[in-house]
């Protein structure tokens, strides 16, 4: 997306204003003075729109000249050459720099029509005619050259990102997945040995199940990184209903988990549902690790027509905010929610325990 305005635009506007004033001062006829002033205003507007609306800018800056020249031919008067017409070169450059293919074709036809009419109505020799078209071609070529240079630069950056994704996928597969596989194998072996100890066997079975689930998600992440696609439904993208599974996990792992749903939670986008699940999962994990003697972790989901509110709180002993140094878990949650236009707050509750609150719009807010 090109910038709306930069300092060069205001410099061009000042130059056009100066040329227009000079044009008004040197002309004798009041009609031509008024026409020069009006055309100067048109060119200023065209220059300010040249990035966001390149075809409109050409239609104004060049189309007005085309109509005036056509009127001059019909009236039999001499052609009108305003000083501000020099800005046509900038408009042609902008058309080929930022215009779409269709806009370039239409705009080029307008420019070529004005050049043809101007040359035919006031032909001063092939040298001047060739010089005029050469200047226009130079502006168009420069616009195309910078356009494709930007495209090549963008493609180069994309190739670098893809290469980094492949390296990350390889590291995940060769290190993390390898060690998690070893954990699952050891848990299986331990469960066989601890056949006579139900509690130990249950704990080892839980470790094995978590390791297997982690491996499944890890492989989906690796596939996603290698292919450059977001995780699909069969991969690591969770639905909102998966939050209930967090409450049904082994109660021996820690405090009980309660999930409360209220409001409108239908028709949530897959990205929003997946983010809510990840924030709830990370918040529950943090509560299990860091809360002081909690007995319950409460997960509350509330949705209205505009936003979804996720609150995860525990009833552990009261702690101060300084005792919880921000870790990668909170940073990851904040980044995930921010991408969807929301925000996350985390801190101690007024009575006891800790609370994480995430507010996410149902539809991403555009900047």
N, C-alpha and C positions, 0 to 999 in steps of 0.2 A: 504494500500500500504506500503510494508516494505521499510525502508530507503536503499538508494543505498550503502552507506558505513558508518561505524562508526569506532570509535577508535579501537575496538576489531579486526576489519579486518586487520588494519595495524600492530597490534601486532602479529596476526597469520602470516601475510606475513613475518615479521621480523624473526619469529620462523622458518618458512619453509626455508628462506634464510640461516639461521644459520645451520640448519640440512643439507641442500644441500652442503654447504661449507665443513662441517665435513665429509659428505659422500664422497666427491671428494678426500679429503685428506687421508682417510683411505683405499681407494680402490687401488689395484695394477694395474689392467688391464686398459689401456687407453680407451677401448671401454665402460667399465662399468662406468668410470668417465664421459665420454661424455654423456652416457645415463642418469646418475644421474643428471647431470646439466640440460639436456633437460627436464627431468621429473620435476625438481624443478620449472622451468619456467611454465610448464603446471599446476602444482598445484597452483602456485601463481595466474594465470589467473582464475582458477576454484574457488578459495577463493573469488576473487573480484566479481565474477558473481553469487555467491551461493544464493543470495536473489532474484535477478531479473531473473536469468535463472538457477534454481536448477537442472533441468534435464541435461542441457548442462554441468554444472559443474561436475555432476556425470559421464556423458559420457566421459569427458576429464580425470578427476582424477582417475576414476576406470577403464574406458574403455582402457586407455593406458596400465595400469598394466595387464589387461586381454590379450591384444594383445602381450605384452612382454612375459608373462608366456606361452602363446600358442606357441610363437616362440621358447622359451627355451625348451618346451616339444618336439617340432618337431626337433630341433637341437640336442637334447640330452644333453644340458648343464644344469648347476645348476640354480635354480630359482633366480630371481632378486628381492631383497628386499630393495628398497631405503628407507633411513631414512625419506624422505618427505612423504612416504606412510602413516605415522601416521595421516596425515590430512584427510585421507579417513573417519575417524570417524566424523569429522566436516561436510564433504560433505553429509554423510548419514543423519545426524541431519538436515541439511538445506533442504534436499529433502523432508523429512516428515514434516518439519516445514512450508515451503512455497510452495511446489509443489502442483499442481492439482492432482486429483485422477488418471488421466491417466498418468501423469508424475511420480507419486509415483510407479505405477505398473511397468512401463518400467524401471525406475531407480532401483527399488528393484530387478528386474530380472538381470540387469547388475551386481549389487553388489553380488547377490547370485551366479551368474555364475563365477565371479572372486574368490569368497571364495571357491567354489567347485573345480575349477581348481587348485588353489593354494594348497588346502588341499590334493588333489589327487596326485599332482606332487611332493609334499614334505611332506608326512604324518609323523608326529612326535608323534602320539599317540592321543587317544580320548580326553585327557585332554586339549591339546593345541587346538584341533579343536573346542571343546565345548567352550573354553575360547574366541576364535576368534569370533564365532557367537554370544556369549553372549555380547561382547563389541558392536558389530554392532546392536544387538537388543536393547541394552540400549540406544544407540544414537537415534535409530528410535523411541523408546518409549518416550524419552525426547522431541523430536521434536513434536510428536503428542500431548503430554500433554500440552506443551506451546501453541500449535496451538489451541486446544480446550479451553484452559484457556482464550485466547484472544477472541475467539468466544463468550464464555459465558460472558465476560466482555462487549463486544459490545452489546450483547442482553440485558444485564442489563441496560446499558445506554439508549438503545432504549426504554425499558419499562419505564424508568424514564421520558424520553421525551414525551412518549404517555400519561403518567399520568399527566404531566404538561399541555399538550394540552387539556386534558379533564377538568382539573381545570379551565383553561383559558376560555374554551367554556362555562362552567357552569357560570363563573362570567359574561361573556358577555351577556349570556341569562338572568341571574337573575337581573342584574343591568342596563346595557345600554339599552338593548332591552325593558325592562320594562318602563324606563323613556321615551324612544322615542315613545312607544305606547301611553303613557299618553299625549305626545305632539300632536300626531295625533288626539286623541280623543278630546282634548281641541280645536284644530283647527277646527274640524268638528262642535263642539258646537258653537264656535265663529262665524263661517260662517253662521250658522242658525240665530244667534242673529243679526248679521250685515247685514241682508238681504237688508236693505235700504241704505247701504253705499257701493257702488261698489268698491271703492278703498280698503277699509278694507276687503271686501269679497275676492277680488283678492289676497291680501297679505296673508290672512288666507288659501286660496286654495293653494297658493304656498307653505306655511309652511306644509300643510297636504301632498301635493305631495312629498316634500322632505323627510318628516318623513316616509312615506310609502316606498319610494325608499330605505331609509336608513335601514328600518326594513328588506326589502327583501335581501339587501346585507349582513346585519348582520346575518340573518338566514343562508345564504349560507356560510358565514365564520364559523359559529358555526358548521354546518354540516361538513365542510371541516376539522375543527380541531378535531371533534369527530371521523371521519373516517380515518384521516391521509392522505387524498388525496388532490392534488391541486384542486382549484376551476375549475369546468368544464364550458362549454359554457353557460349552463343554470344558472350558479351561478354568481360570481362577476367578472369573466374574461371578460373584455371588448375588443371589436374589435377597429381597428383604426378609423372606421367610427363613433364611438361613440363620438369622439372629436368634430365632427360637432354639436352634440346635445348640447354641452356646449355653443355654439354660439347661439343656438335657445332658450335658457332659457329666463325667464322673463326679459325684458330689464329694468324694474323698480328696479331691484335688484342692479344696479350699472352701470358701463361703458359698452359700447357695446363691443362685442367680435368678432374679425375677425380671420378666419382660412384660412391659405394659404398652399397649397400643391404643391410641385414641385419635380422633379426628379423621381427616381424609388422607389415607395412605394408598389409594388406588392410582394406577396409571403412572407410577414413577418411572423415570427413564432408567435403563440398565446401569448407566454410569453413576447415577445418583444412588440407586439401591446398593451397588457395589461399594461405594464410598461410605455409606451409612454402616454397612456390615464391617468394613475394615476399621472404622473409627470405634465402633462398639467392641470389636475383638481386641483392639489394642488397648482400649480403656480398661476392659476387664482384665487383661493380662497385667497391666500396670497396677491395678488394684490388688490383684493376688500377690504381686511381688513386693509392693511397697506399703500397702495399708497396714496399720497396726491393729492386729486382732479383729479384723472385720468378721461379721456374721452374715452379712447380706450385701450383695451388689445389685442395685436396682437400675434397670435399663428402661427408659421411657421414650417412646416415639410419639410425636404429635405432629399432625399435618393439617395445613389449611390450604386455601386456594393458591397461596403464593409461596410458602416456605414449608420446610420440614425441620422440626426441632428434635434433636437427639440429646438426651441427658443420661449420663452414666454416673452414678454416685454410690458411695459405700458408707458404712456406718462405723468405720474404724475410729480409733482414738484420735482426738484432735491433733493436728499437726500444723506447723507454720509453713508459709509458702517458701521460705528460704531453705527449708529442709528438703525440698523437692527441686533439685537442679534440673533444668530442661534437658531432656535427652533426645535421641533421634526419633523415639516413638512419637512424642508430641510434635516435633518438627515435621515428621512425615504426615501426621494427621492434618496439621495446619496447611501443608503444601497441597495435599489431596483435596481438602475442602476449598481452599482458595481457588484452585483450578475451576471449580464449579460455581464460583462467585459468592461463596459463603465465608464464614469465619468461625474460629474455635476459641473458647475460653476454658481455662483450667485453673483450679485453685482450691483452697480449703473451704469447706462449708461453714456456715455461721455457727452451727451447733457442734458437729463432729464430722470426721471423715473428709473425703475429697470428692470433687465433682468436676466432670468434663461436660461441656455444653457446646454442641455444634449446631449452627443454623445455616441451612443450605437452601437457596431458592429452587423452586421446582424447575425453573428454566434459567439457564445461565444468563447473568446480567452482562450485557455488552458494554465495554468501556467507551 
